[in-house]
Amino acid sequence: MAHAVEQPAATPPPRVGKQSDPCIMTIFGAAGDLTARMLIPALHNLARADLLSKEFAVLGVARSQMTDEAFRKRIYDDVKQYCSDCIDPATWDTFSKRFYYFAGDFSDEKLYPQIKDRLTQIDREHSTHQNVFYYLATAPSFFGPIVAKLAATGLMEQSNDHWRRVIIEKPFGHDLESAKTLNQQLLKVADEKQIYRIDHYLGKETVQNIMAFRFANGIFEPVWNRRYIDHVQISVSETVGVEGRGSYFDTAGSLRDMVPNHIMQLISLTAMEPPISFDANAVRDEQAKILHAIQPISDEDVLSRSVRGQYGDGTESGARVTAYRTEPDVAPDSRTETFVAMKLLIDNWRWADVPFYLRTGKRMTARSTQIMIQFRRAPFVLFRDTPVDHLMPNQLVLHIQPEEGISLQFAAKVPGPVMRLGTVDMNFEYQEYFGKQPSTGYERLLHDCMIGDQTLFQRADMVEAGWSIVNPVLDIWKALPPRNFPNYASGTWGPKDADELLERDGRRWRNFEK
Ligand SMILES: NC(=O)c1ccc[n+]([C@@H]2O[C@H](COP(=O)([O-])OP(=O)(O)OC[C@H]3O[C@@H](n4cnc5c(N)ncnc54)[C@H](OP(=O)(O)O)[C@@H]3O)[C@@H](O)[C@H]2O)c1
């Protein structure tokens, strides 16, 4: 029997993956929350895993006045606050010396030539080969104008020797028309290959594992179709309310916030055909085909195939909490939905007539993101003369968060002299098998941008396809304001109408205790 050769304790673990290209990351909005909570911890995790080039630097840009030193101190304090076990004292010093800061207003034309000069200096100091990516950790209204000003200053120009890329954060528009406008603004001055539309959901291992699970195992793909699958449920539930984001959320709502982006990504990865390779466009072509195959919801069908809700008073983790309309920066008569459920159908040979039910909401019973695939029941015939009165269908659940794993539910005989059935679970938990890695979900995505891999980023056509699906719902909901808000209590699984959406089809949501 072969034994693994043990490494001496002092040897660092070998790097898994390619080191990033030399480059400068320019963060617009470097004094903000996203930078502090996600971007800096993710960069530090990459440095600790030896995935960051030694020729790497960061230039932070925001309004606050700060020296480079003050910026370094600030990011140290932030990382300590948000991710204390992320700080590795052995690497922090060299890591933080690569950080620089420049104060200015994004709307100021004069800022961009100054950024250009600063990038030239940093490039000289760190030999970053003039590769630069711009991370727009800013309000979406800045995306188009910042990229236009970068281009006008020559800061988006690439050559055979160096690249220029830009990462933008969702929301990519607030409806189909504005998404198209944003794409046009970006594509006027940059190539699609330079644009990385980030959806941090796709940084999660389990989301990436959907492809590995489906395509690296021979046993699932043959049953992954309308012949064996009864329906699919995609459920993204949060226990928290709007958490201080009232002014943004009240203009967006759950449908805009979650469905065209996160949930469409989950649907397309679950339903797509096997791509011919892991090449970015091969994968994204298959995802886009699914988004285009989703049956458009007609105006007449909107009310029977979608449900909206808003939370009222209730309890969260045993404590009393108050209604959405009482949250700071939310209108006291707000009609914004904090819950949405929909029934979608995919018009292709694999999925015809298999409903995909999705729901997402705030202040629900449990925090969980799951994809549940329910298989068709086995024929009952054999059990007719036994005490068994019905058969439970098999359920395969892909757990995305907070637990990451996969479980399969099936029937087993309850021990004893008579034939009785119980439902049992086969469980795989990521953490149990692979241990816990410090991760924000941004590591993989930042690294992919630095090596030029766009697989996990949304392409312009995918963004527009996602909005095309929800746009009729947005229009009808706007024309017919809800009359019964709030219509679900905090701490529950959402409004009764959402249960009825499935009950009409003889199905039920997979609810569970916290
Ligand atoms: N926070 C998250 O976890 C998270 C998650 C997903 C997506 N996002 C998205 O990421 C973006 C940024 O979010 P955030 O939470 O980091 O926002 P934030 O905390 O409000 O930070 C905004 C940053 O932009 C800077 N800024 C604003 N206006 C400016 C201007 N005119 N000129 C120069 N700098 C300006 C601010 O600088 P000063 O402070 O110096 O004024 C600050 O550094 C948003 O689009 C958000 O929707 C955030």
Ligand as a Chemical Component Dictionary entry (heavy atoms), coordinates in Angstrom:
data_LIG
# 
_chem_comp.id                   LIG 
_chem_comp.type                 NON-POLYMER 
_chem_comp.pdbx_formal_charge   0 
_chem_comp.three_letter_code    LIG 
# 
loop_
_chem_comp_atom.comp_id 
_chem_comp_atom.atom_id 
_chem_comp_atom.alt_atom_id 
_chem_comp_atom.type_symbol 
_chem_comp_atom.charge 
_chem_comp_atom.model_Cartn_x 
_chem_comp_atom.model_Cartn_y 
_chem_comp_atom.model_Cartn_z 
_chem_comp_atom.pdbx_ordinal 
LIG N1  N1  N 0  -20.633 46.133 0.567  1  
LIG C1  C1  C 0  -20.813 44.954 0.040  2  
LIG O1  O1  O 0  -20.638 43.911 0.681  3  
LIG C2  C2  C 0  -21.253 44.821 -1.391 4  
LIG C3  C3  C 0  -21.572 43.557 -1.882 5  
LIG C4  C4  C 0  -21.936 43.422 -3.221 6  
LIG C5  C5  C 0  -21.981 44.535 -4.034 7  
LIG N2  N2  N 1  -21.683 45.766 -3.537 8  
LIG C6  C6  C 0  -21.702 46.904 -4.462 9  
LIG O2  O2  O 0  -20.419 47.496 -4.486 10 
LIG C7  C7  C 0  -20.523 48.899 -4.638 11 
LIG C8  C8  C 0  -19.799 49.604 -3.507 12 
LIG O3  O3  O 0  -20.422 49.253 -2.284 13 
LIG P1  P1  P 0  -19.876 49.698 -0.857 14 
LIG O4  O4  O 0  -20.743 49.008 0.123  15 
LIG O5  O5  O -1 -18.422 49.521 -0.760 16 
LIG O6  O6  O 0  -20.232 51.276 -0.853 17 
LIG P2  P2  P 0  -19.708 52.386 0.171  18 
LIG O7  O7  O 0  -19.305 51.795 1.467  19 
LIG O8  O8  O 0  -20.744 53.469 0.152  20 
LIG O9  O9  O 0  -18.386 52.929 -0.530 21 
LIG C9  C9  C 0  -18.411 53.770 -1.643 22 
LIG C10 C10 C 0  -16.993 54.217 -1.954 23 
LIG O10 O10 O 0  -17.046 55.056 -3.093 24 
LIG C11 C11 C 0  -16.402 56.292 -2.792 25 
LIG N3  N3  N 0  -17.087 57.366 -3.512 26 
LIG C12 C12 C 0  -18.414 57.599 -3.584 27 
LIG N4  N4  N 0  -18.643 58.634 -4.398 28 
LIG C13 C13 C 0  -17.442 59.064 -4.838 29 
LIG C14 C14 C 0  -17.015 60.076 -5.719 30 
LIG N5  N5  N 0  -17.883 60.899 -6.332 31 
LIG N6  N6  N 0  -15.712 60.208 -5.963 32 
LIG C15 C15 C 0  -14.801 59.406 -5.358 33 
LIG N7  N7  N 0  -15.133 58.429 -4.511 34 
LIG C16 C16 C 0  -16.440 58.252 -4.269 35 
LIG C17 C17 C 0  -16.514 56.467 -1.315 36 
LIG O11 O11 O 0  -15.438 57.276 -0.909 37 
LIG P3  P3  P 0  -15.473 58.209 0.383  38 
LIG O12 O12 O 0  -15.921 57.317 1.503  39 
LIG O13 O13 O 0  -14.065 58.630 0.547  40 
LIG O14 O14 O 0  -16.430 59.297 0.102  41 
LIG C18 C18 C 0  -16.347 55.015 -0.857 42 
LIG O15 O15 O 0  -14.984 54.670 -0.847 43 
LIG C19 C19 C 0  -22.016 49.221 -4.690 44 
LIG O16 O16 O 0  -22.410 49.274 -6.042 45 
LIG C20 C20 C 0  -22.658 48.017 -4.023 46 
LIG O17 O17 O 0  -23.969 47.781 -4.495 47 
LIG C21 C21 C 0  -21.314 45.932 -2.229 48 
# 
loop_
_chem_comp_bond.comp_id 
_chem_comp_bond.atom_id_1 
_chem_comp_bond.atom_id_2 
_chem_comp_bond.value_order 
_chem_comp_bond.pdbx_ordinal 
LIG N1  C1  SING 1  
LIG C1  O1  DOUB 2  
LIG C1  C2  SING 3  
LIG C2  C3  SING 4  
LIG C2  C21 DOUB 5  
LIG C3  C4  DOUB 6  
LIG C4  C5  SING 7  
LIG C5  N2  DOUB 8  
LIG N2  C6  SING 9  
LIG N2  C21 SING 10 
LIG C6  O2  SING 11 
LIG C6  C20 SING 12 
LIG O2  C7  SING 13 
LIG C7  C8  SING 14 
LIG C7  C19 SING 15 
LIG C8  O3  SING 16 
LIG O3  P1  SING 17 
LIG P1  O4  DOUB 18 
LIG P1  O5  SING 19 
LIG P1  O6  SING 20 
LIG O6  P2  SING 21 
LIG P2  O7  DOUB 22 
LIG P2  O8  SING 23 
LIG P2  O9  SING 24 
LIG O9  C9  SING 25 
LIG C9  C10 SING 26 
LIG C10 O10 SING 27 
LIG C10 C18 SING 28 
LIG O10 C11 SING 29 
LIG C11 N3  SING 30 
LIG C11 C17 SING 31 
LIG N3  C12 SING 32 
LIG N3  C16 SING 33 
LIG C12 N4  DOUB 34 
LIG N4  C13 SING 35 
LIG C13 C14 SING 36 
LIG C13 C16 DOUB 37 
LIG C14 N5  SING 38 
LIG C14 N6  DOUB 39 
LIG N6  C15 SING 40 
LIG C15 N7  DOUB 41 
LIG N7  C16 SING 42 
LIG C17 O11 SING 43 
LIG C17 C18 SING 44 
LIG O11 P3  SING 45 
LIG P3  O12 DOUB 46 
LIG P3  O13 SING 47 
LIG P3  O14 SING 48 
LIG C18 O15 SING 49 
LIG C19 O16 SING 50 
LIG C19 C20 SING 51 
LIG C20 O17 SING 52 
# 
